[in-house]
Amino acid sequence: MNWQELSATSHYKTAIAIHHELQQGHQEEANKGLQALINALSRSEKRVLKSQLIRLMKHIIKWQTQPDYRTRSWIASIHNARVEIKDIQEETPSLSNKIIEQLWNDCLASAIVEAEDEMRQDTKIEALSWQAIFEHSYCLNEKT
């Protein structure tokens, strides 16, 4: 059984195949399948974390670049992305702040491209701080 390929295409089918191997008494093969499934789930959660981090950074870039266009929906998106990231970290403790730091530069580069596309303008932002991303409180009456 090609566990890597199966787990990359369907977590459900992988779980069913593992169950079948266990029913047949093939413990070693089932363990291989479990390891492949665990790795696939970890990669999947990491992709979700990365997606939420890009979303969060993108809205903060837009916030900083276009102060005249700030909306409640941007505030909600920032808040919701932070909550999603926190939930992901609680559900998958291996996706720690250290992992976020490792993803930071790639996510920032993607967020800049996405923000510039949405704003239809270039941004001068080249870096974002941890505080700006995870700690700053954004509100409509703020000046900067």
N, C-alpha and C positions, 0 to 999 in steps of 0.2 A: 504494500500500500504506500502510495506517495503522500505522506501526511502533510508535507510542506505545501504541496499544490492544493490538496483538499482543503486545508485550513485557510489558505489564502482566498479560496473561492466561496466557501460556505462554512460558517461556524456551526450551524445547525447540522448539516450533513456530516461534519467531522464528529460532533457529539454522538450522532446516531451510529457512525462507524465504530467509534470507541466502545459504545454500549454493546454492539454486535461482537466485537473482539473479546470483551469481558464475558459475554454469554458463552462464547466458544472456549473460554478458559485460556485465552491468549493474553496473559497478563503483561508480558514484555512488550508485545505489539501495542496493546492498549496504552501502556505507559509512554511509548513513543508518540502515539496520537495525542495523548494529553499534553505532553511537552510542546508539541507543534501547535496545539490549540491555545495553550497559555501564551506562547510567543505571539501568535496571531492576534489574540485579544489585546495584548500589551501594545502591539504596533497600532492597532485600531484606536485604542484610547489615547495614544501619543498623537495620532493624527487629529483627533478631536480636540485635544489640548492645544495643538498648534493652530488649528482653525480658529478657536476662540481667542487665542492670544493675538492673532493677526486681526481679527474683528475688533478687539479692544484697542489695539494700537492704531488701527485705521481711524476709528472714531475720535481718538485723542489727537491724532494728526489733523483731522478736519477741524476739530475744536480749536486747536492752536492756530491753524492757518486761516480759518474763515470765521472770525468772531461775530461778524454781522449776520451769519446764517445759523447760529446756534439754536437748537430746538430741544424740546423736552424729549423727543424721540432719541436724540443723540445721548442725552443723559441716561435714558432708559437702556439704550444699547450698551453703554459703558457699564452700568450697574449689572445688567443681565450677564454680560460676558465675564465680569468679575465673579459673580455667583457661580456660573457654570465652571469656571476654572477651579474655584474652591471645591465645588462638588466633585469634580474629576479627581482632584488631589486627595480628597477624603476617601473616595471609592478605590483609588489606585495609589496607595502611598508611595510607590516607587517613582511616581511622577512628581517629584519634589521641586522645591524652588531651584535647586541646583540644575535640574533638567530644564526648567524654564530659562535659566541663565544660558544653558548650552544652546537652546533654540532661539535665543533673543535676536541675534544679528540677522539670521535668515528670516525670521518672522517680521522684523522691522523692515527689511528690504521689500518683502512682499506687501506689507501694509502701506508703505510709501507708494508703491506702484498702484495699488488698489485705490488709495485715497486720491492720488493725482488723477486717475481715470474718472473717479466719481465727481471730483471737483472741477475737472477740465482745466486744471492749472497745475503748475509745478509748485512744490513746497520747498522751503529752505531748511526744513527739519532734517537733520542728519542723525539725531540721537534722541532717545527718550529715557528718562530716569525711571528707576523702580518706583519712586515716590509718585511720579506722574501717572504711571500705569496702575498701580495698586493701592495708593494711599490718598492721593489728592481727592478732595470732594468737589465735584463739578456742579455748578448751579448757574442759572440763566443770568443773574445780575452781576456775575464776576467780570472784571474789566480786562484781565489778561488770559 
